[in-house]
């Protein structure tokens, strides 16, 4: 049971950045003025790195 819970948790963790990427891509296609790029993108990536596991798992 525990391994199943952990596997679901890992899938959820991997799905979050993917959903974020898909949302940003869709947003940029709908309205390029709302796209996150340049310094805003660098800051967003830095924030994302702070919440991701350090060992990539």
C-alpha positions as a Markdown table, in Angstrom:
| # | Residue | x | y | z |
|---|---|---|---|---|
| 1 | Unk | 0.0 | 0.0 | 0.0 |
| 2 | Unk | 2.8 | 2.4 | 0.9 |
| 3 | Unk | 4.6 | 1.9 | -2.4 |
| 4 | Unk | 1.4 | 2.6 | -4.3 |
| 5 | Unk | 0.9 | 5.9 | -2.4 |
| 6 | Unk | 4.5 | 6.8 | -3.0 |
| 7 | Unk | 4.2 | 6.0 | -6.8 |
| 8 | Unk | 1.1 | 8.2 | -7.0 |
| 9 | Unk | 2.9 | 11.0 | -5.2 |
| 10 | Unk | 5.9 | 10.7 | -7.6 |
| 11 | Unk | 3.6 | 10.9 | -10.6 |
| 12 | Unk | 1.9 | 13.9 | -9.2 |
| 13 | Unk | 5.2 | 15.6 | -8.6 |
| 14 | Unk | 6.3 | 15.0 | -12.2 |
| 15 | Unk | 2.9 | 16.1 | -13.5 |
| 16 | Unk | 3.0 | 19.5 | -11.9 |
| 17 | Unk | 5.9 | 21.0 | -13.9 |
| 18 | Unk | 4.5 | 19.4 | -17.1 |
| 19 | Unk | 1.1 | 21.0 | -16.4 |
| 20 | Unk | 2.9 | 24.3 | -15.7 |
| 21 | Unk | 4.8 | 24.1 | -19.0 |
| 22 | Unk | 1.6 | 23.2 | -21.0 |
| 23 | Unk | -0.3 | 26.1 | -19.4 |
| 24 | Unk | 2.5 | 28.6 | -20.2 |
| 25 | Unk | 2.7 | 27.3 | -23.8 |
| 26 | Unk | -1.1 | 27.6 | -24.3 |
| 27 | Unk | -1.1 | 31.1 | -22.7 |
| 28 | Unk | 1.7 | 32.3 | -25.0 |
| 29 | Unk | -0.2 | 30.9 | -28.0 |
| 30 | Unk | -3.4 | 32.7 | -27.0 |
| 31 | Unk | -1.8 | 36.0 | -26.0 |
| 32 | Unk | 1.9 | 36.5 | -26.6 |
| 33 | Unk | 1.8 | 39.6 | -24.5 |
| 34 | Unk | 1.2 | 37.4 | -21.4 |
| 35 | Unk | 4.1 | 35.1 | -22.1 |
| 36 | Unk | 6.7 | 34.7 | -19.4 |
| 37 | Unk | 10.1 | 35.3 | -20.9 |
| 38 | Unk | 13.4 | 37.0 | -20.2 |
| 39 | Unk | 14.0 | 37.9 | -16.5 |
| 40 | Unk | 10.5 | 36.8 | -15.4 |
| 41 | Unk | 11.2 | 33.3 | -16.8 |
| 42 | Unk | 14.6 | 33.2 | -15.1 |
| 43 | Unk | 13.0 | 34.1 | -11.7 |
| 44 | Unk | 10.2 | 31.5 | -12.3 |
| 45 | Unk | 12.7 | 28.8 | -13.0 |
| 46 | Unk | 14.7 | 29.7 | -9.9 |
| 47 | Unk | 11.6 | 29.5 | -7.8 |
| 48 | Unk | 10.7 | 26.1 | -9.4 |
| 49 | Unk | 14.2 | 24.8 | -8.6 |
| 50 | Unk | 13.7 | 25.6 | -4.9 |
| 51 | Unk | 10.7 | 23.3 | -4.7 |
| 52 | Unk | 12.0 | 20.4 | -6.8 |
| 53 | Unk | 13.8 | 17.6 | -5.0 |
| 54 | Unk | 17.6 | 18.1 | -5.1 |
| 55 | Unk | 18.4 | 14.6 | -6.2 |
| 56 | Unk | 16.0 | 14.5 | -9.1 |
| 57 | Unk | 13.7 | 11.9 | -7.5 |
